[in-house]
Amino acid sequence: MHYYKDLPLEQDDVLEPTVDVPNQIEGILDTESQEYDEYQEKMERYKKLMRMLNNHNISVYEIPGELLLEFGDENGNILPPQHKYGGKRPVIAAFFDDTQDTDMMRPSSKLSNMVIRHRHLRKLKDGALGVTLSFATQNYTSSSGGLLKSIRGNLTHMLVFRNKNQKEIDKIGEEVGGEIPIEEFQNVYSQAIQDPHDFLFVDLHRKPNHPSMFRRNFNQWIISGQPLSTQ
């Protein structure tokens, strides 16, 4: 049994944190991309069949028999192809929960390569499927299994909760501070962490209309030297 009982997960969705996890994820991507492309191809054939059936200038005898066999049932009904997501492109996400100190987080693991390529994995006929990777960890850096450098270097968003290790906070400020001096990052962090479950949200790909890359939780902007704002 997995621990995420409130989420619609199958047991097969939960993987043990072994060195083989990147291969398993890519196997899932293979299956999902193949099924999606096959559905798109079937839809093209189905639409072709329907155009021919609705064209009064085409006799039913001129319609390729393989199309009628593919989409016709035993009662003579023409049925569209089915897809488990209703024809929508699959959205694949992998959540790594407290996997530090596992073989999967070693620098030699294939996970580093997956992190670098994750947006472009598994080409589709209309783009790439890709996979969203999220990591929950107690240590940002560690000599015994913190976040890999490839992960830290490819982050798009970060949630920083209360942390008593000042060196960790300093390292985060050094690597993701970006638009403010490192010495001001501590002030931003302090503004965010006021209540026990608060976190500093860092948006490393903020939109042009966003006033800051920092927020207290998700809904309060933090602009250095200014009061918190929800605007």
N, C-alpha and C positions, 0 to 999 in steps of 0.2 A: 504494500500500500504506500502511496505517496502522501505527503503532508498537506497538499494544497486541496483540501476537500471542498472548499467553496468555489473552486474554479472548474470549468467544464473540461477536465483533463482525463484522458484515458491512461491506463497504466503504461502503455507503450510510449506515451509522450514524455515520460520521466526517465532520464538516463543517468546511470552512475558515472561519476566524474573520472573516467579513465582516459588514457592517451588515445583511445579509439573514438572518443566523442566527436571530434571534427569529421571523421569519416562517416559516422552514423548520421550526423546532421546533413552532410552532403548527400547521403543516400536518400534521406527524406526529400531533399531538394530535387534529386533526380526523379523520384516518383511523382512529386507534385507537378514539376514542370512538364513531364511527359504526359500526364493525364490532362493537364490544361491545354497543351498544344494539340493533343488528339481530339479534345472536345472542340477546339476552334476549327480544326480541319473538318470534323463531322458537321459543324454548323454551316460551313461553306457549302458542303455537299447538300445539306438539307435545304438551304436557301435556294440553291440551284434547282433542286427538285420542285420546290414550291413555285418558283418562277415558271417552270415548264408546265406544271399542272394548272396554273392560273392563266396561261397563255392559250386563248381559244384557237389560235392558229396552229397549235401543236397537238397532234393526235397522241393519245395515251400510248399508242404502239410505237411512237417515235422516242419515247422516254426510255433511257437505258434501264434494263431490267435490274441491274445491280443496285440502282438507287431505290427502286421500289422495294426490293428485297431488304435493303438495309433499314429503311424507315417504316415499312409497312408491317402491321401486326397480322395475326391470324384472322382478324375480322375485317381486314381491308382498310383499317384506319392508318393514316400517316401520322407518325408520332415524332416530335423533335428529339434530338439527343439530350441526355440527362448529364448533369454535372453536379458533384456533391456540394459545390459552392454556388450553384445557380448561375454558372458562367462567369463569375467574378474571378479575377486573378487572385491566386492564393497569396496571403500575407504570412510570412514565416518569421517567427520570433523565437529566440532561444534565451532563456534566463538562467544565468549561472549563479547559484546561491551558495555562498560560503565555500568556494572551491579552492581557497588558498591551501597550500601545502599538499596539493594532490599532484599526481604525475602530469595531469592535463595542463597545469600551470607552469611547467618547466619551460625554460627558453627553447629547448629542443622539440617541444610539442608542435604539432601541426596547427595548433590554435592560432599561433602568431600569423601564419600565412592566411588563415581564414579571416582574421580580423582585418588584414590589409585588403583582402579581395571581397569582403562580404557583400558590398553593393552590386558586384558584377557577377556573382556566382549564378550559374545555370542560365544560359542564354535561352530566351523564348523567341518566338517569331515576331513578337512586338516589343522586344526589349530584354531585360534580364530579371529573373525572379528575385534574387538577393535574399538576405536574411538580416534581421535586426538583432543585434547582440546586446544584452544588458547584463551587468555584473554587479552583484552585491558582495561586498568584502569588508572585513574589519580593518584591513591595513591597505593603505594606498601604495606604499612601497615597503618591501621587506626582503631581507636576505634569505628568507625561508618561505617564499610563496606569496608575495604581494601581487599587485597587478603587473602583468608583463609590460615592458616598455612599449611594445607595439600596441597594446590596448590603450595605455595612457596617451600615446601620440595620435590616436585616431578617435578620441572621444568627441562626441558632439554635444552631450549634455552630462551634467554631473549633479548629484544630490549629496551634499556634505552635511552629515549629522554631527551632533555634539561629539567632540573628540578631545580627550585629555592629553593627547600626545602633541605637544606644540611643534615638534619637528615635522610631524605629518602635515599639520596645517601650513607650516612654512613651505614645505615641498609642494603642496597643492597650489599655494599662492605663487610660487616660482614658476610652475609649469602652466597654469591656466589663468593667472591674473590678467594678462593681456592689456586691457585698456587703462589700468591704474598701476601706480608704482607698487612694488611688493610690500612696502611698509604700510600701505593703506589697506591691503587685503585683509589684515587682521581686524581692522575696523569694520569692514564690510561683513566679515564672518560674525563678529560680535553683534552687529545689528540684526543679523538673521537668526541667531541662536538666542532666543529669549525664554521660550517655554520648553519643557522636556522633549517634546516631539518635533520641534522646529528643525528645519534644514535650510542650508544655503543652496539655492538652485543656480547653477552656472550654465548659461547657454553659450556654447562656443561657436554656434552658427546663428546668432540672433538676426532677426529680420531688420531691415533698414529703419522701419518705423518704431522699433522698440527702443526706449530711452536708455536701456542698460542691459548688460549681459548677466546681471545679478538680480536675484529676487529672494525675498524671505518667503519660504514655501513657494507656491506657484503664483500667488496673486498680489504680492507687494513688491514693487520695484525698489531696488536699492541703488541710489546714486550717491557716490561718495560726497560727504559733506552736506547732504540734504536729508530732510525727513523722509520716512517711508511713504510710498505713494501707491495707490491702486489704479491710477490712471494709465 
